[in-house]
Amino acid sequence: MENALFEFAPKHVLMAAVGLAILLAYWLPRFVFRRSITSSALLMFLGLLAYSVIPGMPTALDPTTAPEIWEAVSEIVVIVVLFSTGLRIDKISGYRLWSPAIRLLAIAMPLTIAAVALLGWGLAGMTVAGAALLGAALAPTDPVLAGNIQVGPPLEGGEHPIRFALTAEAGLNDGLAFPFVYLGLLIAAQGTDPSTWLGEWFLRDVLYRIAVGLVIGGVVGWMLGKILFAVPTLNTLARTGPGVIALAGVLFCYGLVELVEGYGFIGVFIAGIVCRRAEEQHEFHRRLHIFSESIEHAITAILLVLLGSTLPALWPVLDWQHSVIGFGLILVIRPLAGWLSLIRSNLDTHERWVVAFFGVRGVGSIYYMGYAAGHIEFVNEKQLWALVAYTVFASTVIHGLAKYLFIDRLLENDSR
């Protein structure tokens, strides 16, 4: 009985290890480089290291056997950050401002999905359904891990065209990639003959669900603005209300949109944008953003440490074909597709290359894999998870270093 008092419970070892990993990930860059740099890759690496060297750790949470947990955690992160991203945008008027983002969404994203799916099918030998899912999961740029290259917090400006394009793209393409995830599920369930699912997919999964997300997101954002700043007139929530109102608005909007079969990711981003239009210069928007950002950073840090812990188990199923797909996406497919989509935009050649290159992959890809794996079993599921995890890791390393070495200098003047 006495010895039992000194046993190391795996859950407590895990808590200590995760806490230490997060502390080191945020402290080491300041100690080594004397400045703050992107910690996402370091969080994943320390998660990998913790499970490799610390005795008594519990078994790593395998996404191929428990996809629902990964789906639920990443879902919370994404919806909170999408609402927060909507709040960030100080100005929204003018097609010229939105043109680069629209081009990235309408041209670059479909090209990226098609190219990755083709490589998954032709090079890695995946099924058509698995390849379609891979393209959809890896297509969106991430609003979570790319936050430090997007526009600044509310009322702080930072509306450089490069930052705005990356912010608007990341805010919308997590939701706009969803039709292609459903496409992969339909092919897996009904086969490759489009006559059996094309009409249903286009009407329901493309038109209806996008429209519902846009409309309900706008309505909820408008209502939230009224509740915060207008009603009751003499004692509004914006005067003394807590930042947790942001989480309440996120959960209500997302849940409502999903209940009527719309895309909640689109809904919460639009809600954030519309809510911000109510009393645009009010200090309470900053409070909402700070609260949302705190939740986002906390859950994301834990998620990335745990994702890093899965890398050793997923590594054996990868081969050179998967490496070609992952690095090809980051270094060739996204930059080329992004640059082509921006040729007729108002960005100059230099700015087009910057926007095209920074297609950060991250938490949204994890969510899509968890969602799809929780609904149907794919033949290539292990390879899909491994490729997504390692692409996210490679993206955090490559884009993090690029931002540190180049982009911070290029975007010194954010208010041109």
N, C-alpha and C positions, 0 to 999 in steps of 0.2 A: 504494500500500500504506500509506503514511504517513497519507493522509487517512482511510482506512478505520478507523484506530484511534480517530478522533474522531467517528465516526458515532453518532447516538443511536438505539439499538435501541428499537423501539416497546414491547417488554415492560418495558424498564427505565424508560421514560417513564411507563408505566402504573403500575408499582410506586411510583415517586416521587409520582405524582399521587394515588394511592389513599392512600398514607401521609400525605401532606400534608392531604388532605381529612378523614381521620379525626382527625388532630391538631387541625385547626381546628374541627371539629364539636364536640369535647369542650372545647376551650379558649375559643372565642369567647363562649359563653354566660356563662362565669365572668368574662370580661373586660368584656363589655357590661352584663350584668345583675347581676354580683357574686354569682351563685349558679348551681347546676347546674339546667338544665332539659332537657327531652326533646330529644335530639340527632337523632332519626330523620329528621325532615323536613330538617334541615340536612345530614345525610349525603347524602340524595338530591339536594338542591339543589346541593351541592358537586360531586357526580358529574356532574350536568348541566353545571355551569359548567366543570369540568375538560375535558370533551370539547368544549366550545364555544370555549375560549380557549387551551388549551395545545397548541402545535404538536407533531407527532410521535406523537400518541396512536394506538393501533391502532383498528381498526374496532370500534364498540360491539357487544357480543355480543347479537345479535338473538334474542329468545326465540321468535320465530315460525319461525326456521330451526334453532335449537339448543335445543329445549325440554328435552332430557334433562339438559343441564348445569344449568339452572335448577332442575329437579326434584331432582337429586342434592344440590346445595348446600343448598337450602331444606329438604330432607328431614332432613339431618343437624342443621340448626339446630332444627327443630321437635321432633325426638325427644329431643334433649338438654335442651331447655327444658321439655318436658313431664315428664320424669323429675325435673328440678330443681323444677318446680312441685309435684309430688307430695311431695317432701321438705320443702317449705316449710310445709306445713299442720301446725300444732301439735296441733290437736284435730279429731276427725272425728265424734264421737258426737252423735246427736240429729237427728231429722227436721226440727226447727225450724231448725237450723243450715243444713241442705242444701236446705230447701224453696225459697228464692228461686232457687237454681241449677237445681233440677229443673224449676221452672216456666219458666225462661228456655230450657232445653233442649227441653222438651216442647211449649211453646206459641210462644215468641218466635222460635225458630229456624225451625220450619216456616212460620210466617207470613212471616218475612223472605224465605225461599227462594221462596215462592209469589209474593210481591209483586214481587221483583226479576225473577223469571222472566217474570211477566206484563208488566212494563214492557219487558223486553228483546224479547219477542215482539211486543207490541202497539204499542209506541212506537218502538223502534229497528229493527223489521222483521227480527229474528233468526229463525233456524229454531227449531223447538220444542226440538231437542236442544241447540243453542247457548244458548238462553235458560235451559234447565234447568241446564246447566253453569255459566252465569253466576251463577244464584241459589245454587247449591251452593258455588261458589268464594268468593263474597263473604259468605256467611252466617256463617261462624265468627268469633267474636271471637278476637283473637290473644294467645297467652300470651307471645310474644316482645316485641312493641313495647308491650304493656300491663303489663309487669312492675312498673313503678314505681307502679302504682295497685292492686296486688294485695297479698296478705299479705306480711309481712316474711320474711326468711331464717329457717331453723330456729333455735329457741330464743330468738327475738327478739320473739315476740308479733305484734302488728299484726293481730289477728283481728277487726277491726271487721266487722260484718255486711256492709257495702258491699264491703269488700275481699275477704271470703270468698266472697261471691256471684260477684264478677268472676273470682276465681281458680278456683273450682270449675267455673264455666261454661267458661272458656277452656281448662281442662285436659281437658274431655271433648268439647267440641263440634267440635274439629278431627277427631276420629275419627267422631263421629256425623254429620258432614256427608258422610262418604264414601259412604254408600248413595245419596245424591242425585247425587254425581258419577258413580257407576256407572249411575244411572238415565239421565243424559244420554248416556253411552256406549251404553247399550242402545237408546235411541231413535234415536241416530245410525246404529247398525248394523242395527236390525231394524224401524224405523218407529214410528209413533205409535199403532198398534193395541195396547192393553195386553194383549189376550188372548194375544199371542205372547211376552210377557216378564214380566208382572206376578207370576205365581206364583214363577218362578225368582228374580226380584229380591227378593221379600219373604223367601223361605225362606233363600236363600244370602247375599244382600248385606245384609239387615237382621238377621234372627234369628241365623243361624249365625256370621257374621263378628263381630258385636258380642259374642256370648256367648264366642267363642274369645278375643277380646281381653281380656275381663274375667277369665276363668278362668286363662288362661296368665299374664297379667300379675300376678294375685294369687299364683300358685304361684312364679313367678320372684322376685317381691318377697320372699316368705317365705324362699325358699332363699338369696337374697342376704343377708337379715338374719341367717340362721344362719351363713353363711360369714364375715360381718363380725364378729359379736359372740359366737358360741357355739363354733365349731369351728375349730381345736383349743382346748380350754378354757384352757390356760395361755399361749397365744401367738396371740391372735386378730388378724385383720387390722386391727381397729379400734384396736389399740394403736400400731402403727407403719406400717400400710399407707398407700400413697399415694392421693391423690384420684383418680387415673386409674381406680381401681376403679369409679367412677361411670360412666365411659365404657364400660368393659367390660360392666357390667350393662345399660346402655342398648342397646348393640349386640347382646348376646346375646338380650335379651328381644325387641327389635324384630324381629331376624332370625328367631327361633323362631316368633313369632306370624305373621309374614308367610309363612313356609314352609308353615304349615297353613291359609293363606288367611283369617287373621283380620285385624283392624284393629290394626296395630302402634302407632298413635298412642294408642289406648285402653289397650293393653297396657303401654306404658312409663309412662303416668301412674298407672295402678293399681299398677304395680310400685314406683314412687316412694312412693306413699301407704303400701303394705304394708311396704316396707322401713323406712320411718320409724317404724312401730309397734314395731320391734325396738329396745329400749333407747332410748325416745323422747327422753330427756334427754341422751344421749351426745354429747359434743363432736364425734365423728367425722362426724355428720350435717352439721355446719356445714362441715367440710372437703370433703365430697362436693359440697355445694351450691356452695361457692366455686369448686371446679375446674370444675363444670358451667357455672357462670355465666361463667367466663373464656372457655371455648370458645364459648359462645353469643354473647357480646359481640363477640369477634374475628370470627367468621364472619358474623354479622349485619351488622356495620359494613361489611365488604367487599361483601356482597351488596347492601346498600342503596346504596352508592356506584355499583356497577355497574348497579343498576336505574335510578338517576337518569340514568345515561348513555344509557339507551334512550329516555327520554322525548321528546327532539326527533324521533326517527324514528317514534315511535308517535303523536305529536300530530296529524299530518295526517289520520288516519282518523277522528278524533273529531268529532262535531258536537253541536248543542245537545241532541239527544235523549240522547246519552251523558252529558252534563253533568247533565241532569235525573235520570238513573238514579243516577249516582254521588253527587251531593249529596243527592238524595232519600233514598238509603239511609242516609247518615250523619246527616242532620238531621231526617228525618221517619219513614222506615220503621222503622229500628231503635229510635229512642226511643219511638215509639208502640206497636210490637209488644212491646217490653220492659216498658213501663208497664202495658199491658193484662194481660200475663202475671203481673205481680206484684200485682195488685189484692187478692187474698186472701192475700197473704204476710204475714209478721210485720214487714215493713219499713213505716215510715211513708211518707206521701206524698212528703216531701222526699227520703228515701233511695231510693224507687222511681224518681224522676226521675234521680237521679245514676247509679244502676246501669243504667237504661234508656239513658241518653245515651252512656255509655262503652262502646260496642261498637266497639272499635278493630279496624281491618282491617290485615292485615299479611302476614307471611311464609307463613302457612298458605295464603292465597289464591294466592300465587305457586306454592307446591308443587302445589296442585290443578290449576292451569292447565298447569304443566309435565307433570304426570302424564297428564292427559287428552289434551293435544296430542301426547304421545309415543306414545299408543295408537291414536289415530284422527285423521284430518284433518277439522276442522270448517270449514264454509262461512264462518263469521264469525270465524275464528281471529284475524285481525289486530285486528278490533274488540274481541274478547274480551280479548286481551292488553292492548290500549291502555286499555280501561275499567278492568281490574283494577289496572294500574300506576298510573293517575291517581287511582283511588279510594284506594289505599294511601297515595299521596302526600298527598291531601287529608285523609285521616284522621289522618295523623301531624301535619299542621299544625293542624287544628281541635282534635283531642283534646289535643295537646301544649299549645296555648295555653290551652285550658279548664282543664287541670290546673294550669298555672302561675298563672292568674289567679284560679281559684275553689277547686279541689278541695283544694289543699294546706292552705287555711285550714279547709275543712269537715271534714277528717280529722285535725286536729291531735291529737285525743284518740282514739287507736286502740284503747284497751283499756277500753272501757266495759263 
